[in-house]
């Protein structure tokens, strides 16, 4: 039977700004329904629909934008003082996971954390380091090149063939307001060379990776929790049926699809790394070889982690709470075909799921919606109000841009522009 220690609170940390982060709500509900006192320190929490959840005990001021490691430590110490009890600390984004990894020894006195090797979270989140880890562990990974100059970037594109995936090795360092994105599809040699010229601005190295086209049945993800002994518990493998944005974004519709070979591959990787804690891995099938190639290793829960709530209603955040409080993790039944739908990114699928749902107990096993829950309706209502405002603002912004007078004709002799200016214009 699944029984969490309700004397031990949980603190959820998210540094990245996203008021529509449904993974935060999933963690609040999962732990709160089990009777755990849930505290949240998240960017945009004041505007987030998560604030309306009946299972949220208290919100706390998050670290400021661009907070240093010291500032994050101050925030977490302040929260621990207010909670006044040792708590299970769970990061919900990469920035939070990396900060906790660096502060592990300092936080050990007040928070219950997996015994993670120092620097490992940062190592797996680093795209360049991940390519090397995959090579050493024998895990399929797209061919990835790290140019040392603009000329090498051009050579890499010619070697890999267009289009090419361009990634910053440490995407959490990319500053806001620059127009740079963590991952972009490059369609010309010139684009790759100009991106290389912005390495200093991005804060990390540029990687150029072979492009694996998306397609039906090709996008997969694996969630899990590596317990104190290193055994992978909870979670499972799933297929991404729909993403937002299309082809390369977060999971809008996903399905639990067991794959023993993929699970064995993940077990081998976790064992090789000595990884402990929650993880979220993204894979894409190489159509040429049929292999599942690892694209990303996220050292925290994926936003759709509730897809893998098993027959005992065990998921990865509950698994961490149980493990950190020295309670047994039950072996629940796998639920193949169970689906997860994010309503604001796939509204028609969500509507069909609601209209065809049967008894509450059966529907809960068959599928889960990110926002809508019969026992916690307020967050979904708040989300739709805010989402409509968000979409309206975006549409009005596009209309205003289209309505602006067109620029005057260019002079006969074009002005000279720098490489940086051309790069900014292209982005």
C-alpha atoms as one frame of an Amber mdcrd trajectory, in Angstrom:
protein
   0.000   0.000   0.000   1.225   3.523  -0.873   1.653   5.423   2.414   3.778
   8.557   2.488   5.169  10.011   5.703   2.883  13.016   6.071   5.068  14.449
   8.837   7.664  15.361   6.197   6.783  18.333   3.935   7.887  18.739   0.323
   9.411  21.876  -1.201   9.160  22.331  -4.994  11.661  24.677  -6.644  11.364
  26.136 -10.154  13.560  29.006 -11.318  12.575  29.283 -14.996   9.621  31.554
 -15.706   6.529  29.732 -16.982   3.106  30.385 -15.426   1.684  27.499 -17.501
   4.095  24.857 -16.216   1.681  21.960 -15.692   4.402  19.788 -14.160   4.348
  22.020 -11.076   0.628  21.414 -10.655   1.149  17.678 -11.167   3.699  17.557
  -8.341   1.508  19.651  -6.028  -1.483  17.380  -6.596   0.465  14.133  -6.415
   2.034  14.885  -3.042  -0.917  16.855  -1.669  -3.394  14.067  -2.385  -1.164
  11.747  -0.367  -1.449  14.094   2.614   1.966  15.745   2.265   2.288  19.457
   3.070   3.453  21.024  -0.201   5.413  24.284  -0.467   6.270  25.939  -3.787
   8.953  28.477  -4.650   8.539  29.083  -8.372   9.063  31.931 -10.794   5.727
  33.420 -11.882   3.978  31.629  -9.012   2.014  34.789  -8.184   0.304  34.582
 -11.617   0.268  30.822 -12.016  -2.992  28.838 -11.915  -1.125  26.408  -9.629
  -1.701  28.906  -6.841  -5.424  27.972  -6.927  -4.881  24.305  -6.138  -6.510
  23.027  -2.958  -3.445  20.817  -2.428  -0.952  23.689  -2.226  -0.078  24.539
   1.368   2.014  27.680   0.814   3.955  29.613  -1.826   7.281  31.304  -1.092
   9.162  34.085  -2.921  11.366  32.418  -5.562  14.965  33.315  -6.418  15.115
  36.522  -8.488  15.693  36.338 -12.260  19.310  35.460 -12.985  19.933  34.620
  -9.328  23.416  33.544  -8.314  24.078  30.308  -6.489  24.389  32.239  -3.233
  21.031  33.929  -3.754  19.364  30.581  -4.432  20.922  29.191  -1.252  19.563
  32.142   0.740  16.048  31.524  -0.615  16.162  27.819   0.242  17.490  28.512
   3.754  14.699  31.044   4.295  12.086  28.494   3.228  13.538  25.786   5.476
  13.423  28.209   8.402   9.728  28.930   7.743   8.800  25.294   7.269  10.800
  24.450  10.416  11.133  20.746   9.573  13.406  18.685   7.326  11.719  18.570
   3.902  12.041  16.641   0.662  13.354  19.113  -1.930  12.398  18.507  -5.588
  13.566  20.768  -8.455  11.164  21.095 -11.386  13.537  22.609 -13.955  17.157
  22.225 -15.003  18.304  25.469 -13.395  16.901  24.367 -10.037  18.346  20.865
 -10.371  21.827  22.186 -11.141  21.726  24.664  -8.260  20.647  21.957  -5.810
  23.393  19.681  -7.147  26.020  22.317  -6.388  24.524  23.146  -2.982  23.930
  19.541  -1.901  26.343  19.515   1.038  25.158  22.896   2.255  21.477  21.885
   2.054  21.885  18.434   3.604  21.229  19.728   7.129  17.715  20.962   6.313
  16.583  19.078   3.205  16.270  15.395   2.305  18.066  14.836  -1.006  19.241
  11.861  -3.082  22.936  11.124  -2.561  23.999  12.392  -5.960  27.660  12.501
  -6.990  28.953  16.078  -7.018  28.601  17.691 -10.435  26.730  14.772 -12.017
  23.486  16.694 -12.586  25.392  19.402 -14.433  27.302  16.779 -16.414  24.204
  15.035 -17.775  22.443  18.334 -18.514  25.460  19.583 -20.496  24.807  18.597
 -24.129  28.506  18.217 -24.957  29.193  16.078 -21.906  26.116  13.958 -22.664
  27.478  13.038 -26.084  30.688  11.787 -24.448  28.752   9.890 -21.759  26.654
   8.124 -24.386  29.786   7.094 -26.260  31.353   5.631 -23.108  28.161   3.780
 -22.089  27.327   2.516 -25.574  24.063   4.476 -25.770  22.963   5.503 -29.309
  23.275   9.256 -29.798  23.091  11.439 -32.915  26.484  12.346 -34.402  27.484
  15.549 -32.603  30.340  17.882 -33.564  31.811  20.756 -31.556  33.407  23.326
 -33.872  36.347  25.405 -32.686  35.945  28.140 -35.287  33.449  29.508 -37.796
  35.302  27.633 -40.537  34.947  24.375 -38.576  31.256  25.113 -38.127  30.923
  25.349 -41.905  32.854  22.087 -42.354  30.625  20.383 -39.752  27.481  21.380
 -41.648  28.915  19.985 -44.887  29.857  16.765 -43.120  26.501  16.281 -41.381
  24.306  17.497 -44.240  21.487  20.021 -44.053  19.421  20.629 -42.053  21.523
  20.454 -38.883  20.458  20.787 -35.259  22.366  23.547 -33.438  22.471  23.426
 -29.634  24.190  25.407 -26.933  26.000  22.948 -24.687  24.720  24.625 -21.509
  21.299  25.999 -22.450  20.544  27.236 -18.942  23.210  29.938 -19.477  21.531
  31.475 -22.541  20.472  34.980 -21.422  16.918  36.182 -21.942  16.223  38.933
 -24.445  18.984  37.960 -26.904  16.769  36.128 -29.364  18.920  33.034 -28.910
  17.192  29.703 -28.389  18.612  26.610 -26.726  18.033  24.520 -29.866  17.443
  25.600 -33.456  17.318  23.909 -36.851  20.053  25.337 -39.112  19.329  25.322
 -42.833  22.483  26.918 -44.284  26.238  27.093 -43.745  25.923  30.836 -43.197
  23.486  30.323 -40.304  25.887  27.928 -38.583  28.837  30.301 -38.954  26.867
  33.236 -37.574  25.620  31.188 -34.624  29.211  30.245 -33.836  29.996  33.956
 -33.690  27.533  34.291 -30.794  29.132  31.673 -28.497  30.339  34.293 -26.040
  26.867  35.853 -25.932  25.236  32.430 -25.361  27.595  31.578 -22.488  28.605
  28.108 -23.749  29.916  26.146 -26.727  27.969  25.565 -29.932  27.188  21.963
 -30.892  26.101  20.841 -34.345  24.176  17.578 -34.413  22.867  15.302 -37.133
  19.162  15.893 -37.669  16.866  12.943 -37.033  13.468  13.715 -38.604  10.410
  13.353 -36.397   7.533  11.149 -37.473   4.841   8.798 -36.208   6.235   6.565
 -33.466   9.705   8.140 -33.495   9.565  10.444 -30.441   9.931   8.678 -27.091
  10.620   9.615 -23.490  11.542   7.684 -20.370  10.925   8.810 -16.796  12.185
   7.128 -13.681  13.563   7.404 -10.179  16.914   5.878  -9.208  16.671   4.973
  -5.511  19.405   5.055  -2.866  20.696   1.663  -4.109  20.713   2.751  -7.747
  17.706   0.681  -8.825  15.355   2.395 -11.283  11.894   2.538  -9.745   8.592
   3.962 -10.938   8.285   5.667 -14.323   8.295   3.978 -17.696   8.671   4.594
 -21.425   6.199   6.555 -23.503   5.554   7.740 -27.029   4.967  11.382 -27.856
   1.938  11.577 -30.156   1.759  15.349 -30.249   4.169  18.084 -29.212   4.141
  21.841 -28.773   5.690  23.369 -30.810   5.169  20.656 -33.401   8.015  18.257
 -34.000  10.389  19.445 -31.286   8.526  20.747 -28.255   7.091  19.471 -24.998
   4.683  16.541 -24.865   1.107  17.668 -25.553  -0.247  14.123 -25.924   1.693
  11.100 -24.701   1.005   7.387 -24.232   2.551   4.845 -21.863   4.198   2.332
 -24.215   6.419  -0.258 -22.518   9.614  -1.101 -24.409  11.862  -3.609 -22.589
  14.851  -2.873 -24.823  14.649   0.850 -24.195  14.224   0.272 -20.454  17.314
  -1.970 -20.409  19.267   0.780 -22.188  18.198   3.341 -19.569  19.035   0.982
 -16.685  22.526   0.536 -18.139  23.045   4.286 -18.467  21.865   5.024 -14.911
  24.090   2.264 -13.546  27.113   3.497 -15.523  26.650   7.045 -14.248  25.814
   6.083 -10.657  22.889   8.472 -10.980  20.459   8.965  -8.070  17.115  10.747
  -8.094  14.457  11.637 -10.673  15.291  11.760 -14.381  13.521  12.548 -17.657
  15.104  11.330 -20.901  14.134  12.227 -24.484  14.755   9.824 -27.370  14.167
   9.881 -31.102  14.253   6.806 -33.328  16.831   6.942 -36.121  14.832   5.818
 -39.167  18.013   4.518 -40.812  19.050   2.201 -37.970  15.849   1.749 -35.934
  17.767   2.692 -32.764  16.416   4.938 -30.002  18.936   7.804 -29.852  19.204
   9.760 -26.613  18.702  13.495 -27.209  18.409  14.936 -23.689  18.981  13.874
 -20.081  17.028  16.103 -17.689  17.964  15.621 -14.000  14.443  16.393 -12.716
  10.804  15.390 -13.341   9.417  15.861 -16.825   6.255  17.950 -16.975   4.230
  14.879 -18.063   5.531  12.614 -15.244   1.994  11.800 -14.087   1.540   9.712
 -17.235   3.444   6.983 -15.396   1.242   6.804 -12.302   1.035   3.014 -12.009
  -1.563   0.659 -10.531  -0.474   1.686  -7.016  -0.618   5.392  -8.055   3.153
   5.622  -7.606   4.923   8.273  -9.679   8.461   9.645  -9.571   7.841  12.476
  -7.074   6.079  10.108  -4.685   8.926   7.648  -5.198  11.469  10.268  -4.105
   9.439  11.189  -1.028   9.074   7.522  -0.037  12.764   6.810  -0.606  13.980
   9.886   1.253  11.807   8.998   4.256  12.991   5.355   4.206   9.623   3.919
   3.256   9.102   1.016   0.851   8.262   1.698  -2.789   5.430  -0.604  -3.880
   5.609  -2.407  -7.222   2.420  -1.263  -8.950   0.995  -2.692 -12.165   2.157
  -1.170 -15.444  -0.716   0.516 -17.307   0.045   0.291 -21.045  -2.023   2.650
 -23.160  -2.567   5.163 -20.382  -2.445   8.666 -21.883  -1.570  12.176 -20.757
  -3.031  15.276 -22.408  -2.148  18.954 -21.925  -5.409  20.760 -22.596  -4.117
  24.173 -23.697  -1.695  22.610 -26.218  -4.098  19.953 -27.523  -7.647  21.139
 -26.734  -9.508  18.858 -29.162  -7.819  15.736 -27.803  -8.611  16.869 -24.269
 -12.247  17.520 -25.164 -12.619  14.046 -26.654 -11.036  12.526 -23.537 -13.506
  14.302 -21.265 -16.552  13.460 -23.399 -15.677   9.758 -23.660 -14.630   9.227
 -20.047 -16.528   6.636 -18.042 -16.486   6.083 -14.274 -13.937   8.240 -12.424
 -11.803   5.296 -11.306 -11.594   3.806 -14.810 -10.895   7.174 -16.473  -8.118
   7.937 -13.982  -6.318   4.735 -14.970  -6.873   5.233 -18.697  -5.764   8.859
 -19.007  -4.868  11.992 -17.068  -5.328  15.627 -18.022  -2.644  18.113 -17.041
  -5.015  20.763 -15.656  -8.519  19.367 -15.262  -9.242  17.243 -12.175 -12.627
  16.607 -10.588 -11.235  17.040  -7.088  -9.320  20.255  -7.924 -11.174  22.331
 -10.518  -9.891  25.844  -9.730  -6.474  25.573 -11.476  -8.045  24.517 -14.781
 -10.534  27.391 -14.716  -7.771  29.884 -13.903  -5.551  28.415 -16.633  -8.200
  28.893 -19.329  -8.791  32.517 -18.325  -5.066  33.276 -18.406  -4.454  31.237
 -21.546  -7.158  33.130 -23.463  -5.594  36.427 -22.389  -2.154  35.151 -23.405
  -3.320  34.044 -26.869  -5.236  37.301 -27.384  -2.162  39.376 -26.547  -0.077
  37.348 -28.995  -2.627  37.749 -31.791  -3.004  41.494 -31.212   0.767  41.861
 -31.217   0.988  40.152 -34.601  -1.787  42.330 -36.023  -0.066  45.507 -34.809
   3.210  44.432 -36.403   1.458  43.752 -39.711  -0.356  47.099 -39.553   2.843
  49.127 -39.178   3.873  51.162 -42.240   6.361  49.326 -44.405   9.976  50.464
 -44.316  11.135  52.910 -47.037  12.860  51.389 -50.081  16.486  50.431 -49.498
  19.133  52.750 -50.992  20.835  51.707 -54.189  24.058  50.958 -52.320  23.278
  48.664 -49.381  24.753  49.725 -46.056  27.571  47.691 -44.567  26.452  45.548
 -41.631  28.485  43.596 -39.155  28.239  39.844 -38.723  26.577  40.375 -35.339
  23.941  42.686 -36.856  23.154  40.151 -39.590  22.883  37.358 -37.039  20.460
  39.343 -34.889  18.352  40.202 -37.938  18.184  36.575 -39.054  17.161  35.337
 -35.608
